Amino acid sequence: MVALAAPASAASPRATPADARADARTRAEYAWLVQTWGRQTIAGQQDLTWDDSVDMAQRVFADTGKYPALMGFDFMNTWQEGDGADQVDEAIAWARRGGLVTFCWHWRDPAAPAGTQGNFYAREPDASKNTAFTIPMRDGRLDAASAAGRQIDAGIDRVAKELAKLQAAGVTVLWRPLHEASGSSGDGWFWWGRKRTDGVSNADAYVQLYRHMFDRLVREHGLHNLIWVWNGQDAGWYPGDDVVDIVGYDVYDERDRKTYRSQIDTYRRMAAVGPATKPVAMTENSYIPDPDNMRRDGARWLWFLTWNDGRAPAGTSDKDNFWTGDYYNNAAHKTKVYRHPDVITLDKLPAFLKAPQ
């Protein structure tokens, strides 16, 4: 038996979400998450947004005999025909099975002409994958009245309609917008974190956009089913305690090499973000930290969310397959994680989290 270590941040966060008008289900879920943090870790898996024929939850079950408690979805392709268009329906179905739901948003170029598929990258080596869109700023504030500002609002309004469907179905969303903003060096690889040439800090522009999105979704659209998850990756990009419920970090540690370490240094750095204590989640990952290592080091991540399989079929080992095969997580490790007493799988979630039928 490994001795139980105290969480790296021992202070208790508030059990009420940033949205003062959050609905009863969302308040109950957030309170449960706060109580869970530091005691157990929620098993999560990202869905394969661009291939609806692949069932990532089923792939996890096939390898471990357990389903993840948390499934991750993406609004990237929600407004087009074909794969990815049914993410909201899939999320509702998952919530009705009793599972937890998180959404990110690979936000395609807000200026892309109607009927076209815009890009979201800012600095891919292949320039054809990039967009030139930049957060519009004027006098230190988001310029919502500009053409680009109106395009941003149109995008937010569009995602609000999808989030409203989830709210109507009684689904609370762990909402993770504008992720990985700072990239790996402060020069973001998505347009919402791109390096600027107008003298405005890209971190400041990002914070303005994040706070604007919070106001528009919560106050203008009346969406009160959101738990706000921030993973800008850098404390200098933190938008404020009043608009964040959970802090997270996307961990793709190429040095791990199947040692499955706890990532305690990253955990501590994230636990120290902002004046108030917030639960800390591993919002994306390749290697899954060993629960014994997390317990030993006190890196009690609220959840992990293994990224999806970019290459089919199941069982194929490839650097783009984050679950299937054994490029990152071998079979013995997967089974250990999903059957560990410190890890919460679908069958261990409390019944009150289940969305109404």
C-alpha positions in Angstrom: 0.0 0.0 0.0 1.4 3.4 -1.0 1.0 6.1 1.7 -1.5 8.8 0.9 0.1 12.1 0.2 -1.7 15.4 0.7 -2.7 17.3 -2.4 0.0 19.8 -3.6 -2.5 22.6 -2.8 -4.2 21.9 0.5 -6.5 24.9 0.6 -10.2 24.2 -0.1 -11.7 25.9 -3.2 -15.2 27.4 -3.0 -17.9 24.9 -3.8 -19.9 27.4 -5.8 -19.2 28.0 -9.5 -18.2 31.3 -11.1 -21.6 31.8 -12.6 -23.7 33.0 -9.7 -26.8 31.9 -11.5 -25.7 28.4 -12.3 -28.5 26.0 -12.3 -29.1 23.5 -9.6 -27.6 20.5 -11.5 -24.5 22.5 -12.3 -24.1 23.7 -8.8 -24.4 20.1 -7.5 -21.9 18.7 -10.1 -19.4 21.4 -9.2 -19.8 20.8 -5.5 -19.2 17.1 -6.1 -16.1 17.8 -8.2 -14.7 20.0 -5.5 -15.3 17.3 -2.9 -13.7 14.7 -5.2 -10.5 16.7 -5.9 -7.6 15.5 -3.8 -9.3 12.2 -3.1 -9.8 10.5 -6.5 -9.2 11.1 -10.2 -11.9 10.9 -12.9 -11.0 8.8 -15.9 -11.6 10.7 -19.1 -11.4 10.0 -22.9 -11.6 12.4 -25.8 -14.0 11.4 -28.6 -12.8 11.2 -32.2 -14.5 14.2 -33.6 -13.7 13.7 -37.3 -14.7 10.1 -37.5 -18.1 9.2 -36.0 -17.6 5.5 -36.8 -15.0 5.2 -34.1 -16.5 4.9 -30.5 -13.7 5.9 -28.2 -15.6 4.9 -25.0 -16.1 1.4 -26.4 -12.4 1.2 -27.3 -11.6 2.0 -23.6 -14.1 -0.7 -22.5 -12.7 -3.3 -24.9 -9.2 -2.8 -23.4 -10.1 -2.5 -19.7 -13.6 -3.7 -19.0 -14.5 -0.3 -17.8 -15.9 2.9 -19.4 -14.5 6.3 -18.8 -16.5 8.5 -16.4 -15.8 11.6 -18.6 -16.1 12.0 -22.3 -14.6 14.9 -24.2 -16.4 16.4 -27.3 -15.5 19.2 -29.6 -17.5 21.9 -31.5 -14.9 21.9 -34.3 -17.2 20.4 -37.0 -20.6 20.9 -35.4 -22.0 23.2 -38.2 -21.1 21.1 -41.2 -22.5 18.0 -42.7 -20.6 14.8 -42.0 -18.4 13.6 -39.2 -18.5 15.7 -36.0 -21.9 17.2 -36.7 -23.6 15.0 -34.0 -21.3 15.9 -31.1 -24.2 17.4 -29.1 -26.4 14.4 -29.6 -23.6 12.1 -28.6 -22.9 14.2 -25.5 -26.6 14.1 -24.4 -26.7 10.3 -24.9 -23.5 10.0 -22.8 -24.9 12.2 -20.0 -28.1 10.1 -20.0 -25.9 7.0 -19.4 -24.7 8.8 -16.3 -21.4 10.1 -17.7 -19.8 13.5 -17.4 -19.4 15.8 -20.4 -16.6 18.2 -21.4 -16.5 20.3 -24.6 -13.6 22.1 -26.2 -13.8 24.2 -29.3 -11.2 24.2 -32.1 -12.7 27.5 -33.2 -12.3 27.9 -37.0 -11.5 31.2 -38.5 -14.5 33.5 -37.6 -14.0 35.4 -40.9 -14.2 32.3 -43.1 -17.0 32.8 -45.8 -20.2 31.0 -45.2 -20.1 27.4 -46.4 -16.4 27.1 -46.2 -14.3 25.4 -43.5 -11.9 27.8 -41.9 -8.6 27.0 -40.2 -7.8 27.5 -36.5 -4.0 27.4 -36.5 -1.8 30.5 -36.5 1.7 29.1 -37.1 1.7 25.6 -38.7 4.8 25.1 -40.9 2.3 24.3 -43.7 0.9 27.8 -44.3 -2.2 26.4 -46.0 -3.4 25.2 -42.5 -3.2 28.7 -41.0 -5.6 31.6 -40.6 -4.6 35.2 -40.4 -7.5 36.1 -38.1 -6.4 38.1 -35.1 -8.3 39.2 -32.0 -9.4 42.8 -32.7 -8.2 45.3 -30.0 -8.7 49.0 -29.6 -7.5 51.2 -26.7 -6.6 48.1 -24.7 -10.1 46.6 -25.1 -11.6 44.0 -27.3 -13.0 45.9 -30.3 -16.4 44.2 -30.5 -17.8 46.9 -32.9 -15.2 46.1 -35.6 -15.9 43.7 -38.4 -13.7 41.1 -36.7 -15.5 41.7 -33.4 -18.9 41.1 -35.0 -17.5 37.9 -36.5 -16.3 36.8 -33.1 -19.8 37.4 -31.7 -21.4 35.5 -34.5 -19.2 32.5 -33.6 -20.0 32.8 -29.9 -23.7 33.1 -30.7 -23.5 30.0 -32.9 -21.9 27.9 -30.2 -24.4 29.3 -27.7 -27.2 27.6 -29.6 -25.4 24.2 -29.2 -24.8 24.8 -25.5 -28.4 25.7 -25.1 -29.4 22.3 -26.5 -27.3 20.7 -23.8 -28.9 23.0 -21.2 -32.4 22.1 -22.4 -31.5 18.4 -22.0 -30.3 18.9 -18.4 -26.6 18.4 -19.3 -23.9 20.3 -17.4 -20.9 21.0 -19.5 -17.3 21.2 -18.3 -16.7 24.0 -20.8 -13.0 24.4 -21.9 -12.9 27.2 -24.5 -9.8 28.9 -26.0 -7.6 26.1 -24.9 -3.8 25.9 -25.2 -3.7 29.7 -25.9 -0.1 30.4 -25.0 1.2 27.4 -27.0 4.5 26.1 -25.7 6.4 29.4 -25.6 3.9 32.2 -25.3 3.5 32.3 -29.0 0.2 30.5 -29.5 -0.4 28.0 -32.2 -4.1 28.9 -32.4 -5.4 32.2 -33.6 -6.6 33.2 -30.2 -3.1 33.1 -28.9 -1.1 34.3 -31.9 1.8 36.7 -31.6 0.8 40.3 -32.4 2.5 43.1 -34.2 0.4 46.1 -32.8 2.2 46.4 -29.5 -0.7 44.6 -27.6 0.3 41.6 -25.6 -1.2 38.4 -27.0 -2.0 37.3 -23.4 -3.9 40.5 -22.8 -5.9 40.1 -26.0 -6.7 36.5 -25.1 -7.9 37.5 -21.6 -10.2 40.1 -23.1 -11.7 37.5 -25.5 -12.1 34.9 -22.7 -13.9 37.4 -20.5 -16.0 38.6 -23.4 -17.1 35.1 -24.1 -18.0 34.5 -20.5 -20.2 37.6 -20.4 -21.9 36.8 -23.7 -22.6 33.2 -23.0 -23.7 33.6 -19.4 -25.3 37.0 -19.2 -26.6 37.5 -22.8 -27.5 34.0 -23.7 -28.5 32.8 -20.2 -26.4 29.7 -20.3 -26.2 28.5 -16.7 -25.1 24.9 -17.3 -21.4 25.6 -17.7 -18.5 24.9 -15.4 -15.7 27.0 -16.8 -12.4 25.2 -17.3 -9.3 27.2 -18.2 -6.2 25.8 -19.7 -4.3 28.7 -21.3 -1.1 26.8 -20.2 0.6 29.8 -18.7 -0.3 31.7 -15.5 0.3 35.0 -17.3 -2.7 34.3 -19.5 -5.1 33.6 -16.5 -8.4 35.5 -17.1 -9.4 35.8 -13.4 -10.9 33.8 -10.6 -14.3 35.3 -11.3 -14.6 33.6 -14.6 -12.8 30.3 -13.9 -14.0 27.2 -12.0 -11.2 24.7 -12.7 -7.7 25.2 -14.0 -6.1 22.6 -16.2 -3.1 21.7 -18.3 -2.7 19.7 -21.5 0.2 17.3 -20.8 2.1 15.8 -23.8 5.4 14.9 -22.1 7.6 13.2 -24.7 10.2 12.6 -22.0 7.9 10.3 -20.0 8.5 7.2 -22.2 6.1 4.9 -20.3 7.3 5.8 -16.8 3.8 7.2 -16.2 5.0 9.8 -13.8 2.6 12.0 -11.8 3.6 15.3 -13.5 3.8 16.9 -10.1 5.8 19.9 -11.2 3.1 20.9 -13.7 0.4 20.1 -11.1 2.0 22.4 -8.6 2.4 25.2 -11.1 -1.3 25.0 -12.0 -2.4 24.8 -8.4 -0.7 28.1 -7.8 -2.5 29.9 -10.6 -4.6 32.8 -9.4 -5.3 34.1 -5.9 -8.1 31.6 -5.2 -7.7 27.9 -5.0 -9.2 26.0 -7.9 -9.4 22.3 -8.6 -6.7 21.2 -11.0 -7.3 18.8 -14.0 -5.2 17.2 -16.7 -7.4 18.5 -19.5 -5.6 16.5 -22.2 -2.9 13.9 -22.1 -0.9 11.3 -23.9 0.6 9.2 -21.2 -1.7 8.6 -18.3 -0.1 9.2 -14.9 0.1 6.1 -12.7 -2.4 6.5 -9.8 0.2 5.2 -7.4 2.6 7.9 -8.5 -0.1 10.6 -8.2 -0.9 9.4 -4.7 2.7 9.3 -3.6 3.5 12.8 -5.0 0.3 14.5 -4.1 -0.5 15.3 -7.7 -4.1 14.5 -7.4 -5.4 15.6 -10.8 -9.2 16.0 -10.7 -9.3 14.1 -14.0 -7.2 13.0 -17.0 -8.5 13.1 -20.5 -6.6 10.9 -22.9 -6.6 12.3 -26.4 -8.3 10.4 -29.2 -7.1 7.9 -31.9 -6.2 9.7 -35.1 -5.5 6.5 -36.9 -7.9 3.5 -37.1 -8.2 0.5 -36.7 -8.3 -0.3 -33.0 -5.1 -1.9 -31.7 -2.9 0.0 -34.1 0.2 1.5 -32.4 0.9 4.9 -33.8 1.9 8.3 -32.4 -1.5 9.6 -33.5 -3.3 6.9 -31.6 -3.4 8.2 -28.0 -5.5 5.3 -26.6 -5.4 2.3 -28.9 -2.3 0.3 -29.3 0.6 0.8 -26.9 2.5 3.7 -28.3 1.8 5.7 -25.1 -0.1 3.5 -22.7 0.5 -0.3 -22.7 -2.2 -2.8 -21.9 -1.1 -3.5 -18.4 -1.0 0.2 -17.5 -4.4 0.9 -19.0 -5.9 -1.9 -17.0 -4.2 -0.8 -13.8 -5.4 2.7 -14.2 -9.0 1.9 -14.9 -9.3 -0.7 -12.1 -7.4 1.4 -9.5 -9.4 2.4 -6.4 -8.3 6.0 -6.8 -9.8 6.2 -10.3 -13.5 6.9 -10.9 -15.0 5.2 -14.0 -18.5 5.4 -15.3 -19.8 2.7 -13.0 -18.5 4.6 -9.9 -20.2 8.0 -10.6 -23.0 9.0 -8.3 -26.5 8.6 -9.7 -27.5 12.2 -9.2 -25.1 13.2 -12.0 -27.1 11.3 -14.6 -29.0 13.6 -17.0 -32.8 13.2 -17.2 -34.2 11.0 -19.9 
